[in-house]
Structures are given as structure tokens and as C-alpha cells.
């Protein structure tokens, strides 16, 4: 039996069990016409999430705003199972970034807009993460979408690599470059009094995901986004602080990569910074 602490929607509730542990439970209609303090019978519950920190609880609730419940439950199950199987420590934000990524990839495949990456083959350098990604993709294909491209293996592996609880970088790899630049960006944000908190964690993590993929696609042939360029002057005047911080980050990336970046990329960065501010 579970006692309701807070009703999220008809199918999700924050509850306490007999040991007074806070849990998130899901199930079809389990909270329908119920109130705080009411009981939920265990047999009605499909899935129980043990959210051990306030951050994990906030992350779960943030995802629920944008992502269907089945994508959240499947991805959480995948991460939990692989962490145990491979004795692999991960940082909390992986639950947000991988769930968000899988949902976005699903939409891209369904709409026919999926673009294949040119990520380096990490199977030799990171055999554990690559094996985890292969298992994860197999589950995603079985439970979410059987037409997920095999290209997703490299992308999923990158999520595990970036979220590992301890440093696994290689000084010669492209992945190492991405990790180093992300650390420099975090330092730049910190100097601007922008740090990751439970209030901004969703926007912060999405920004890191955007930068991670942007850095991986730097060598891909593409065109500048003219519609964003048309907005640049307006954005600069409307969000001067975000534009200043975004320009510094833009210059850090240009310096570290040696790539002549498109101006529209600065606009993307500034918009992310404004959300954080």
C-alpha cells in the first residue's frame, strides 16, 4: 500500500510506503479521483521509482512536462539496469539528457528528419560504454520504436561517457575535446554567476546537450541559419547580458576548436543563456 503525498496526474503520484520512504509510482488511472492522503493498492502500480535526492525528483517532474511517461520509464529502467550490470557510476543528469535525447530522436525518425552523425568509433576506446549503448538501443527498439537507427549506439555511448562519475577521457580523442570544452563553458558560466541548480537544471542540461552535439557536428558540412541571423540584432538589443556571456562562450569554442564558427551558432547559445538567466 502507498499513501499519496502529491498527485502529479491521473497516472503518476508521489507517495510514501510503509517505511515512510518517498517514491514516485505510475500506473493507469492510479490517482484518478484520489486526494492527498489516500491509499493506492500495490497491485495497481505498474512502476516504482526510488528517487533518492531532491534533484532526481525535480528531474523526473521536469521531464513529465515535455516527455511521455513511457519514454521516461523505459529510459530510467535502461539506465538503472545497466548501471547495476556494469557497476558503472553515473551523474544524476544522465536521466534527463538521455531521456530527452531518445524522445527527440524518436520524433526525428517519425518525421523523416533524422540526420546521421559522424561521431568517432568509440568501441575500442570505450568498450564498456559502447556495450552499454548497444544494449540500451536494443531495448529502445523493442519497447519504443523498432526503426531507431543503429547510428544511435554512438550517440548513446557518448551520453554514458559524458555522465560517468569519474574521468574516463583520452587526450587524443574527439570526445576528450568535447568534454574539455564543456568544462571551460561551465567555468565561463560560473564566472557569470550561472551554476546548475535544481531550479534551472532542465535548461542547464539542455544547453549542455546542445553544446555536446554542436561540438560533435562541427566538421559536418552545413549552411548558416539565415533566419537566426536576421534575429541577431534584435536579440543583442533585447538580451544584452545573455549576448555578452554567449559571445564569450562562442569565442571559447572557436579558440579551442580552431573552427570558423557560423554566427547563427552564437544566436543559439545566447538563447540558451537567456533561458538560464
Rosetta blueprint (number, residue, H / E / L):
1 X L
2 X E
3 X E
4 X E
5 X E
6 X E
7 X E
8 X E
9 X E
10 X L
11 X L
12 X E
13 X E
14 X E
15 X E
16 X E
17 X L
18 X L
19 X L
20 X L
21 X L
22 X E
23 X E
24 X E
25 X E
26 X E
27 X L
28 X L
29 X L
30 X L
31 X L
32 X L
33 X L
34 X L
35 X L
36 X L
37 X L
38 X L
39 X E
40 X E
41 X L
42 X H
43 X H
44 X H
45 X L
46 X L
47 X E
48 X E
49 X E
50 X L
51 X L
52 X L
53 X L
54 X H
55 X H
56 X H
57 X H
58 X H
59 X H
60 X H
61 X H
62 X H
63 X H
64 X H
65 X H
66 X H
67 X L
68 X L
69 X H
70 X H
71 X H
72 X H
73 X H
74 X H
75 X H
76 X H
77 X H
78 X H
79 X H
80 X H
81 X H
82 X H
83 X H
84 X H
85 X H
86 X L
87 X L
88 X L
89 X L
90 X E
91 X L
92 X L
93 X L
94 X H
95 X H
96 X H
97 X H
98 X H
99 X H
100 X H
101 X H
102 X H
103 X H
104 X H
105 X H
106 X H
107 X H
108 X H
109 X H
110 X H
111 X H
112 X L
113 X L
114 X L
115 X L
116 X L
117 X L
118 X L
119 X L
120 X L
121 X L
122 X L
123 X L
124 X L
125 X L
126 X L
127 X H
128 X H
129 X H
130 X H
131 X H
132 X H
133 X H
134 X H
135 X H
136 X H
137 X H
138 X H
139 X H
140 X H
141 X H
142 X H
143 X H
144 X L
145 X L
146 X L
147 X L
148 X L
149 X L
150 X L
151 X L
152 X H
153 X H
154 X H
155 X H
156 X H
157 X H
158 X H
159 X H
160 X H
161 X H
162 X H
163 X L
164 X E
165 X L
166 X L
167 X L
168 X L
169 X L
170 X L
171 X L
172 X L
173 X L
174 X H
175 X H
176 X H
177 X H
178 X H
179 X H
180 X H
181 X H
182 X H
183 X H
184 X H
185 X H
186 X H
187 X H
188 X H
189 X H
190 X H
191 X H
192 X L
193 X L
194 X L
195 X L
196 X L
197 X L
198 X L
199 X L
200 X L
201 X H
202 X H
203 X H
204 X H
205 X H
206 X H
207 X H
208 X H
209 X H
210 X H
211 X H
212 X H
213 X H
214 X H
215 X H
216 X H
217 X L
218 X L
219 X L
220 X L
221 X L
222 X L
223 X L
224 X L
225 X L
226 X H
227 X H
228 X H
229 X H
230 X H
231 X H
232 X H
233 X H
234 X H
235 X H
236 X H
237 X H
238 X H
239 X L
240 X H
241 X H
242 X H
243 X H
244 X H
245 X H
246 X H
247 X H
248 X H
249 X H
250 X H
251 X H
252 X H
253 X H
254 X H
255 X H
256 X H
257 X H
258 X L
259 X L
260 X L
261 X L
262 X L
263 X H
264 X H
265 X H
266 X H
267 X H
268 X H
269 X H
270 X H
271 X H
272 X H
273 X H
274 X H
275 X H
276 X H
277 X L
